[in-house]
Amino acid sequence: MKIDGRFWLTKKDESFLGAGRVELLNKIEQTGSINAAAKEMKMSYKAAWERINSMNNLADEPLITKTAGGKGGGGTLLTPYAHKLIETYNRFNELHRQFISRFAETGDNPERLAKILNRTFLTTSARNQIPAKIDKIESDELHADIELSFEGGSLTSGITTKSVKNMGLEAGSDVYAIIKSNDINIVSELPQDKQNINIIEGTIGQIELSQDSIEVSFLVSEHTKLVALLSKESLNSLKAGSKAYALINKNSIIIGF
């Protein structure tokens, strides 16, 4: 048994945007035609139009616009408002998937789910908050290495033994691995010196430039994403969609509970 859930945006207590409707809008944008979009989605033109009409009736502005006929005939385009709605839906849907993925590890254990719900709304300035489980703790009188597993990989965090005792951490505990974005380095090749370094394999997502730095979205798995803040010099070796490695010092990983 697995916890799952579907995400919808509603308006005036009616269903407004869901995955199927967003797919239909995207197909219209790609094909330039409601009829062609309906065929690709294996539905009738009538069913496709009814969905569009339902959204238009609830929306603050029209979602589609007709283009005038010409040599290639007329067509249908999405309005800027529709593009903005799709972007909003996709962002909320991504957050919903992350929310649901935090519960996937509980299986059919409601008590464990209750514990995770109690720690779901952790607030911190750190950009990266990864739900994880403690697999193993190795410690001496002063220092402890916490071995963590999460969806898509594993990490080792170095904290004090005193913190382990104060937090009551033990193997099997559900925690967060909290990492500041400027404590993550993204490289295209594995480093030679791997001491005290966590190495996570993934794919470079979006790269955004600012005046002094770049922000890199690093995709580890479907529901696990890291955000790294790097110097502009790194841009020459990084490319969106390419395989890369996230390097994180074990002493830069904070444990949240």
C-alpha positions, -999 to 999 in steps of 0.1 A, spaced: 0 0 0 13 35 -9 2 70 0 -7 90 -31 -27 120 -41 -39 141 -70 -35 179 -72 -62 202 -84 -67 240 -84 -103 250 -78 -122 282 -83 -156 291 -69 -157 256 -54 -154 241 -89 -125 221 -105 -104 245 -125 -70 231 -133 -57 196 -131 -31 175 -148 -54 165 -177 -65 201 -184 -29 214 -183 -19 186 -207 -48 197 -230 -36 233 -230 -1 223 -237 -13 201 -266 -32 231 -280 -1 252 -278 19 225 -296 -5 218 -324 -23 251 -328 -56 234 -328 -82 221 -303 -92 193 -327 -56 182 -332 -50 184 -294 -81 163 -288 -69 136 -312 -35 134 -295 -52 129 -262 -76 104 -277 -107 123 -268 -135 139 -288 -135 175 -300 -167 180 -279 -150 167 -247 -120 189 -253 -141 220 -260 -162 214 -229 -131 214 -208 -118 246 -224 -152 262 -220 -154 252 -184 -120 267 -177 -128 299 -196 -161 304 -176 -141 302 -143 -110 321 -154 -105 359 -149 -93 362 -186 -97 340 -217 -73 311 -220 -73 307 -258 -74 330 -288 -81 324 -325 -57 333 -352 -70 346 -386 -71 322 -415 -45 325 -443 -25 303 -465 -22 277 -437 -56 283 -423 -66 297 -389 -56 282 -356 -58 284 -318 -32 298 -295 -29 301 -257 -31 336 -242 -4 350 -219 -28 345 -191 -31 308 -199 7 305 -199 9 321 -165 -18 297 -151 1 267 -164 33 280 -148 15 285 -115 -1 250 -117 32 233 -124 49 250 -95 22 241 -71 21 205 -85 58 202 -80 54 212 -43 25 188 -40 47 159 -53 74 168 -28 48 169 0 35 135 -9 69 120 -14 77 128 22 50 103 32 58 75 8 83 60 32 56 53 57 39 26 37 9 14 57 22 26 91 -1 55 103 20 60 134 51 67 114 31 91 92 20 110 123 56 115 132 65 128 98 35 151 98 47 166 131 80 175 114 67 185 80 66 222 85 102 228 95 112 265 90 147 275 81 165 299 58 185 270 42 173 263 6 178 225 8 158 205 33 159 168 24 136 143 42 159 114 52 162 84 75 192 76 98 207 43 88 237 42 111 255 63 137 292 60 144 305 81 173 333 86 197 334 109 227 332 141 207 322 135 171 295 115 153 290 105 117 253 101 108 247 80 77 215 91 60 194 77 32 169 96 11 151 92 -22 178 91 -48 209 87 -26 227 88 7 247 113 28 269 114 58 266 143 83 293 151 108 279 165 141 289 164 177 281 133 199 265 157 223 240 168 197 232 132 189 223 126 226 205 159 230 183 152 200 177 116 209 189 105 174 191 68 166 190 44 137 156 46 121 149 82 131 132 104 105 151 136 101 159 164 76 193 169 60 196 207 59 221 222 35 227 259 26 229 265 -12 264 280 -10 277 248 8 270 227 -24 294 226 -53 284 212 -86 311 197 -109 311 178 -142 339 155 -132 346 135 -100 372 150 -77 404 131 -68 402 140 -31 370 125 -17 378 127 20 349 140 41 330 148 9 296 135 0 292 129 -37 257 127 -52 252 119 -89 224 137 -107 215 159 -136 218 197 -140 184 213 -143 178 250 -147 207 275 -145 199 311 -135 224 339 -137 226 370 -114 251 398 -114 277 379 -93 267 343 -92 247 315 -108 219 294 -92 219 257 -103 190 234 -99 204 198 -95 180 169 -100 188 138 -79 156 119 -85 120 127 -94 112 142 -60 147 152 -48 162 185 -60 191 205 -47 198 242 -52 234 253 -54 248 289 -55 280 290 -74 305 315 -88 300 326 -124 333 308 -133 315 275 -129 292 283 -158 318 273 -184 318 237 -172 281 232 -165 253 226 -190 216 221 -184 206 185 -189 241 171 -185 252 146 -159 271 161 -129 280 156 -93 270 175 -62 298 178 -36 289 185 0 313 184 30 298 162 57 303 190 83 281 213 62 250 191 67 228 201 96 204 175 110 168 188 116 142 169 135 
